[in-house]
Amino acid sequence: MHILYENRQINNTYNTKFLRLIIDSSLSWKAHTDELTAKLNKACYATRLVKPSMSSEVFRIIYFSYIYSITSYDIILGR
């Protein structure tokens, strides 16, 4: 299918990102969950490295600012 806008062709894409939510052409969650999993893996690895050297209160602050912010934002959009 060829779609033109102001004499320019609009290309078909497999997925797009809108408000950190990845929407793909088949309307599945696979691309979004893959990216979310990668973000959370990095966050868990980073917090696991620094956890032994800090108090539980500092660790709680890091958790809520880093991991919780990723999951809570994506859960709100996923509803």
Secondary structure, DSSP 8 states (H G I E B T S, - for coil): --EEETTEEE---SEEEETTEEEETT--SHHHHHHHHHHHHHHHHHHHHHGGGS-HHHHHHHIIIIIHHHHHHHHHHH-
